[in-house]
């Protein structure tokens, strides 16, 4: 552990002057390992339809984000490609609502602001930055041109962290698995796929940070380490930094969004859950009427 502290101290001492006027931009690529087993042995899902579903899920989870930061502030935003009018509808639109949003973090104040649009209404989420109990392991490796160190933590699983949800009934005996399969059929018929999955209580997080860039920033909610986080593995999600630019001539202003109804994260999640339930009921009712005709 003494070697770890000494290494970080040496790197930070050489970079302190740079950090006083530091501005940087880091690009991250996301990749999610989704559980698609719910489509196995489903006679209603043809191979062609399954391929389309998997391709759409891949588009929704493999994204590019840009982190812009100075010594104490950062913004984190998805690079969104232009879509044709009406291309994203129904659940695709709702999933986009849950996963999108620009996040501003103030390290000094320990707060974040995130602007999100939900079905035509704009919200401004303001809350405290989650504090993770990081443990620096002493392992190190090169990521690009930077020496990175490994840190681990455990965090509660988010209410809408779909990537880490897992199929119910896995690992159970044959009778329990058969009963879950019956429930899965009912869930698919009603359009409530959430009934087929369960949320873990906690998620294991592994981060790789570089003290060579002495800021406490990272992608998304992650940060609080003595160096920029270059890679995060959180449950089934991986965020990997693919490009870094430090102190370019042109700099964007780092500031929080101002437009929207101010809510806490908990209040926003409750509203989102209500909207999702409403959409599921409308979708399920439409399917039922179609069958009756």
C-alpha positions, -999 to +999 in steps of 0.1 A: +000+000+000+029+024+007+041+019-028+007+028-042+005+060-021+041+069-031+034+063-068+003+085-068+020+112-048+049+114-072+026+116-102+004+142-086+033+164-075+045+166-111+011+174-124-002+199-098+007+230-118-010+216-149-041+207-129-046+244-118-056+254-153-066+220-166-093+214-192-098+181-210-122+161-231-124+123-230-145+101-253-160+068-239-175+039-256-202+019-238-209-018-242-235-039-224-238-076-222-276-081-224-294-113-213-314-123-243-324-158-230-360-147-226-363-152-264-350-188-263-376-214-273-402-187-279-423-198-309-437-163-314-402-149-321-388-160-354-351-160-361-355-129-382-374-110-355-349-121-329-321-107-350-339-073-353-346-072-316-309-079-308-297-053-333-321-027-317-309-036-282-273-033-294-280+002-308-295+013-275-266+001-254-235+006-275-231+044-274-205+071-274-202+097-247-180+128-242-167+139-208-156+175-206-139+186-174-118+211-156-103+207-121-136+207-102-164+204-128-175+182-156-202+175-181-210+140-195-232+137-226-241+111-252-231+118-288-265+114-304-268+107-341-297+123-360-327+100-364-354+100-391-387+114-379-407+087-361-378+063-360-379+058-323-414+051-309-431+033-280-407+014-258-377+026-279-386+062-271-390+054-234-357+036-232-341+066-249-356+087-222-342+066-194-307+064-209-302+099-222-295+132-205-265+155-199-250+153-165-231+181-148-210+174-117-196+198-092-169+180-072-164+209-047-201+210-038-206+173-042-237+177-064-249+169-099-275+183-122-290+162-151-315+174-176-339+148-190-369+149-213-397+125-205-425+122-231-424+159-239-417+173-204-383+185-193-369+177-159-339+190-141-326+164-116-305+179-088-290+156-062-258+146-043-231+127-061-230+091-050-200+084-029-184+050-035-160+034-010-132+028-034-104+003-026-072+008-046-058-027-052-023-019-063-027-035-097-017-014-127-016-015-165-013+008-195-044+021-211-034+039-243-006+062-233-014+064-196-005+042-166-037+032-149-044+018-115-072-005-104-099+003-078-130-016-068-162-008-051-197-021-044-228+001-052-266-004-049-283-015-081-303+013-097-340+012-101-338+014-139-304-002-144-318-027-169-283-040-180-278-057-147-312-073-143-311-111-146-336-138-156-358-152-129-357-190-124-320-195-134-303-221-113-335-234-098-348-270-100-368-283-130-402-277-115-394-241-105-379-234-139-411-248-156-432-225-134-411-195-143-414-204-180-452-203-176-449-169-159-426-157-187-453-165-213-479-145-194-454-116-191-447-116-228-484-117-237-491-087-214-461-068-226-446-066-190-412-080-197-400-067-163-419-095-147-394-119-162-364-104-146-351-095-111-328-068-099-297-076-079-293-057-047-257-047-054-233-043-083-196-049-083-176-020-099-140-022-112-124+011-123-091+019-138-079+055-132-047+074-141-030+097-116-013+113-146-045+133-151-051+145-116-088+152-115-115+132-097-137+128-127-150+098-146-178+087-169-214+089-157-218+087-120-183+075-114-155+095-099-139+103-066-105+087-074-071+104-074-071+105-112-093+104-143-112+071-147-103+056-180-123+024-178-153+011-157-167-024-155-200-022-136-220-054-136-228-061-173-217-026-185-183-015-197-172+021-203-139+025-220-121+057-228-110+058-265-096+093-268-083+121-245-075+157-253-058+178-226-058+216-227-069+222-263-069+257-277-107+257-280-126+250-248-163+246-241-178+263-210-187+237-184-220+246-167-252+230-156-285+230-176-310+255-163-343+245-180-367+221-165-388+212-134-364+207-105-367+173-089-345+149-069-334+116-084-359+097-063-388+120-074-378+116-111-376+078-108-411+076-092-425+097-121-408+076-147-421+044-131-457+057-133-452+067-170-438+032-178-467+015-161-491+037-181-474+028-213-473-009-206-510-009-198-519+009-230-497-014-250-511-045-233-547-033-239-540-027-276-527-062-279-558-076-262-582-056-284-562-068-315-567-104-304-604-100-299-609-088-334 
